Amino acid sequence: MITTTDLTKVYRTRDREVTALDGVSLHVHPGEVFGVIGRSGAGKSSLIRCVNLLERPSSGTVTVDGTDLTALAGRGPRAGRELRRARTRIGMVFQHFNLLSSRTVQGNVELPLEILGLTRRARAAKALELLDLVGLAEKARAYPAQLSGGQKQRVGIARALAGDPKVLLSDEATSALDPETTRSVLRLLRDLNQQLGLTVLLITHEMDVVKSVCDSAALMREGRLVESGKVSDLLATPGSELAAELFPLAGAASVAGRTVVDVTFHGERAGQPVISGLARTHDTDVSILAAAMDTVGGRQVGRMRIELSGPGADADRAIGYLRDQGLTVEVHDPRTAPTADLADAAPGADLVKE
Ligand SMILES: Nc1ncnc2c1ncn2[C@@H]1O[C@H](COP(=O)(O)OP(=O)(O)OP(=O)(O)O)[C@@H](O)[C@H]1O
């Protein structure tokens, strides 16, 4: 549904050049919620702005729903109308809502419908339908100043849906909201994704956003995609930085030389007594150094760092047993474990906005 190929964006100011995007190739499948995560300055906003051509890429292509937007933009001012039409199929939600304070809630949602040339009656009917969809029908006549942050973002989402888009781009839509409101807005995005088959590309610096709504995710650093894929696959990929970010585990061997392994449980495996099974069948002592359990994309996932010891401890056999139980097992090597950058976030912490 969204494909970027070798996308670059270089900002040139009088005295310097900044490469915000450095060869980004991304593929978002129809109907999925795709999250791009990264620290401040990683290039996330540049990426999302290039996807709907609010920002003109320096090179590379952007295709949305089969239309090459970069080719349209490259054909000069005459192509403007075609580009505008293609853009109506792409909704955009902003961190600070970008509502017009002088217009009512309904007036804000009607704005893109005016641009699309709908009659007054059709505009009103469509706006009320959209406000109903986001649970704000009773606020149609209110002004933005009379709304909470979460309600303002719902209006922003209703407005973004005015052109019946197939794609919704979300630029840190929940970053200005408290955790409870964040959860309700994310639930709304998930519901819209499922009810309308909407493809959602969102950028965020919050790991919880990826955990709660994203089917797929990419990690961005210094203008590049460092990792990308389905969240469930990434969690099962040894060495995945995103998996480590989603479930940060700290803790080292209590005695030098003991084997420490990181174990990832998925779905029903998360509820099974695999660790006690290991201790019993392999005459092995298992110490839990760290553990985290959460729901990712509606499935329970857990990660645990354990230390193996005891009379029968044979690391290879124990690891073999855990793998046979369907768990992802990664031997923790303190010499190669990330110590800076990604790993410096405290367990459970979001990436820090610098
Ligand atoms: N209009 C601009 N002119 C010059 N440099 C820019 C411009 N916009 C962004 N940059 C630079 O490009 C780089 C990437 O910025 P971008 O806003 O895309 O990152 P980000 O990951 O979205 O960060 P944040 O989370 O802080 O919004 C940064 O170094 C930034 O300073």
The ligand as a Tripos MOL2 file, in Angstrom:
@<TRIPOS>MOLECULE
LIG
   31    33     1     0     0
SMALL
NO_CHARGES

@<TRIPOS>ATOM
      1 N1         13.2940   21.9780    7.4600 N.pl3     1 LIG1
      2 C1         14.4680   21.5400    7.8860 C.ar      1 LIG1
      3 N2         15.6100   22.1920    7.6040 N.ar      1 LIG1
      4 C2         16.8190   21.7510    8.0080 C.ar      1 LIG1
      5 N3         17.0040   20.6150    8.7280 N.ar      1 LIG1
      6 C3         15.9090   19.9110    9.0500 C.ar      1 LIG1
      7 C4         14.5890   20.3300    8.6550 C.ar      1 LIG1
      8 N4         13.6900   19.4230    9.1270 N.ar      1 LIG1
      9 C5         14.4000   18.4850    9.7870 C.ar      1 LIG1
     10 N5         15.7340   18.7710    9.7420 N.ar      1 LIG1
     11 C6         16.8230   17.9600   10.3110 C.3       1 LIG1
     12 O1         16.7060   16.6340    9.7970 O.3       1 LIG1
     13 C7         16.9980   15.6740   10.8020 C.3       1 LIG1
     14 C8         15.8060   14.7410   10.9580 C.3       1 LIG1
     15 O2         14.7220   15.4990   11.5050 O.3       1 LIG1
     16 P1         13.2440   14.8930   11.7000 P.3       1 LIG1
     17 O3         12.3830   16.0070   12.2120 O.co2     1 LIG1
     18 O4         12.8420   14.2100   10.4660 O.co2     1 LIG1
     19 O5         13.5240   13.8060   12.8470 O.3       1 LIG1
     20 P2         12.4970   13.1300   13.8610 P.3       1 LIG1
     21 O6         12.9710   11.7360   14.0530 O.co2     1 LIG1
     22 O7         11.1130   13.3150   13.3890 O.co2     1 LIG1
     23 O8         12.7100   13.9630   15.1680 O.3       1 LIG1
     24 P3         11.6090   14.4370   16.2840 P.3       1 LIG1
     25 O9         11.1550   13.1790   16.9630 O.co2     1 LIG1
     26 O10        12.3980   15.3360   17.1800 O.co2     1 LIG1
     27 O11        10.5210   15.1490   15.5450 O.co2     1 LIG1
     28 C9         17.3540   16.4520   12.0440 C.3       1 LIG1
     29 O12        18.7600   16.5620   12.1180 O.3       1 LIG1
     30 C10        16.7150   17.8140   11.8100 C.3       1 LIG1
     31 O13        17.4370   18.8220   12.4700 O.3       1 LIG1
@<TRIPOS>BOND
     1     1     2 1
     2     2     3 ar
     3     2     7 ar
     4     3     4 ar
     5     4     5 ar
     6     5     6 ar
     7     6     7 ar
     8     6    10 ar
     9     7     8 ar
    10     8     9 ar
    11     9    10 ar
    12    10    11 1
    13    11    12 1
    14    11    30 1
    15    12    13 1
    16    13    14 1
    17    13    28 1
    18    14    15 1
    19    15    16 1
    20    16    17 2
    21    16    18 1
    22    16    19 1
    23    19    20 1
    24    20    21 2
    25    20    22 1
    26    20    23 1
    27    23    24 1
    28    24    25 2
    29    24    26 1
    30    24    27 1
    31    28    29 1
    32    28    30 1
    33    30    31 1
@<TRIPOS>SUBSTRUCTURE
     1 LIG1         1 GROUP 0 **** ****
